[in-house]
Amino acid sequence: MPTCGRDGYGRSVLRSEALVLRAFCVWTVYVWATRIWNIWGDDTRGAGFKAVHTVLAVISVAFAVAVWLVVRRLRTRATAVSAEHG
């Protein structure tokens, strides 16, 4: 439900948009967890390779968590606004 708020965001995140963003977050965590598990279990990879990819994984997962939290906050706000209006 699009809404114009006083907070400066033009509208809230639609439920379908939130689902796509949340699916992206879950997929990112799954891919990096699997990838890191495989990298750390591979004895042919050097410590530098493992360290770099672990840092990349942590950054990517942190972004996924941040997106999840933003979507949750915007969806909560949209639900509260729609409850106020009817």
Secondary structure, 3 states (H helix, E strand, C coil): CCCCCCCCCCCCCCHHHHHHHHHHHHHHHHHHHHHHHHHHHCCCCCHHHHHHHHHHHHHHHHHHHHHHHHHHHHHHHHHHHHHHCC
